[in-house]
Amino acid sequence: MKLLELDFLSDDTLSAAKYLLGKEIVTYIDGEETGGYITEVEAYLGLEDKAAHTFSGKVTKKNDMMFEPYGHIYVYTMHGHSCMNFVTTVDRPEGVLIRGIEPSRGIEVMEKRRGRTDHLTDGPGKLTKALGIQRNLHNGLKINGDTLCIMPGKTPDTIAETPRIGIDNKEEAVDYLYRFIVSGNPHVSKFKGKPVADNGWK
């Protein structure tokens, strides 16, 4: 099993977000292996980004993991669902929200966890449930440890840049093109139309 070197998370968050597309997240939880190729991400640029949980610079019990160096995950809850970010940079509270994955391993386990057979991972709360990630158990978890790994996967044919989703009250930040998706892949939030050939992979 080849693990991805994590140095790409150390500096530029926007570049890291795009680089994550196509990489495979794999979890080992409760004796079950599940995984998927990343199809959709959103970058959050900390102190300069009004949509980021760390915009004020204030460290709280909720966001404290964002102020740690890259190499771990920050999990928060939204409407009762856990959402997972990969923390980036060495000295800035920035990160990348994983919004969608294309299931690759343990699909039957994902279906059991989600209680359904479709739309398993096309949203940030859906994919964490499918992968078994929970805030109370996994916030601050090290990437490439015993529970969660990231590996080389597939290469996107085309990457689309759009505004982020669900931040309508964040002033100018609503217009930032910080959401990146694999064009034509159906495993992304609010997908419409028909999937392209090979779901957008080269």
N, C-alpha and C positions, 0 to 999 in steps of 0.2 A: 504494500500500500504506500503510495507516494503522497506525502503531505506537502501542501503548498507553503513555501517560505512566506513569512508574514511581513517582511520588510516593506512591501508595497503599501502597507497601512500606516507607515511611520510619518508621512509628511503631508502630501497633497490629498485632501479628502475627495475632491471631485474626480481626480484621476483614479483614486482607489475605488470609488463607486463604479466607474465604468469598467475597471479591470475585473471587478467581482462578477460581472455578467458572464454566465457560462460555467463558473466554478461550481464544484459540487460540494454541498454541505451534507455531512453524514453524522447522524447521532446514534449513540449506543445507550439506550435508556430502558431500564427494567428488562434487560436481557434481549431487547429487540433492536435490530438495525434498520434505520430508515434514512432516506436521503433524497436529494433532488438538485438539479442544476438551476442556478440563480437566473431568473428571467427579468426581475424588476427590483430596482433599488431607489432610495432617495437619500441624498446627501444633506447633512445638517451641519452648518459651519459655525456653531458655538456662539461666541460673544458678538459676532457680526450678523447674526441671523435671527430675526425676530420669531421665526417658527421653531427655533431650537429650544430644548428644555433648559439649556445652559445660557441663554441669551443674557440674563441679568448678571451672570457671573457668580451668583449665590449658590453655594454648595448646600444641598438639602439631603435628607435621608433618601428621597426618591431618586435624585440625579447624581449622587456622589460618585458612582462608578464611571460616569462620563469624564470626570476630572483625573482619572487614572491614565497611565500611558496605554498605547495601543496593545492589542494582543489578547483582549478578552471581550466578552459581550455585555451589553447593557440591556436588561429586559425591564420594560415598564408595562403597566396595564392601562388599557383604554376600553371603556365600555365593557369591562369584565374580561377582556381578552388580553393575553400577553403578546407583546410586540418585541422583536429582537433587533438590536443594533450591534454592528461591529464597531468598536471604539477605534478611532484613528488618532494619529499624531502622538508626539512625545509630550508636548507641553500645552496643547490647546484642547478644550472640551468639545471635540467634534466626533461625528460618527456617521455611519451609513445604516439606514433602516432597510432590512431585507423585507421586501414587499411581496415577492412571488418566487416560486420555484416550480420547475417541471419535475414531477416525481420520477425517481430513478431506482430506488431500492425500498423494499418493505412496503409495497403499495397496499397489500392486504392489511398490514398493521395500521397504516395511515387511515384506511377506510374504517377500521374498527374504532380508532381514536376519534374520528370525525363523525362516525355514525351515518355515513353516506358513501356513495361511490363516485360522485362527480364533484367538480369545483373543490377539490381537496386542499389546494395550496395557492389559490389565486387571490391572496390578500394576506396582510401581515399577521392577523390573528388566526387565520386559517392554517397557515403553514407552521406556526409554532405549535398549535394543537396537534397537527399531523406528525410533527417531529418529536413531540413529547416535551417541548420546552415550556417551563413555567417560571414566572418571576420569583416566587417564593423559594424555588429550589435551585435556579440556575443563573440568577443575576450575578454578574461578576465572574462567571465561569471562564476559565482559560480556553482559548481556541487551540486546537491540536493537542488537547489533553485526552483523558479517558472517555469523556462524554460527547464532545463535539469536535469534529475535524473538518477541515476544508482542503479539497484536493483539486488538481487540474481536472477539467471536464471537457466542455465543448466551446467552440468559438462562434460568437454571433456573426451573422452575415451583415446585418445593419443594426446600429444602435440609434434609437430615437430619444430625443431630449424634450421633456415636457415640464410644465409646472407641476408642483407636488399636489397631492390629493388631501382634502380635508383640513386645510389651513386657511379658510376663507377670511378669518379676522386678523390676519397677521400683517396688515398694511402692505408695504412694497414687497415683502417676502413671498407673497402669493404669486408673484410673477416670475420668480427665479426659476430658470430651467434646470432644476436640480433633481428631477426624476428621470431615470434612464431605464429603458426597456429594450428587450430583444424584439425588434420589429416583426410583427406577424406571429408571435408566439401566443397561443391562447391561454397560457398559464400566468396571466397578469391581471391586475385589478380592472374590473369593468371592461373586459375585452369584448369588442364588437366586430362583426364581419367574419371572414373565413380565415383560418390559419394559412400561412404561406407554406411552401414546400419545406419539408424537414423542420417545421416549426421555427424557421428562421435561423437555423444553425448552418454553418458552412459544411 
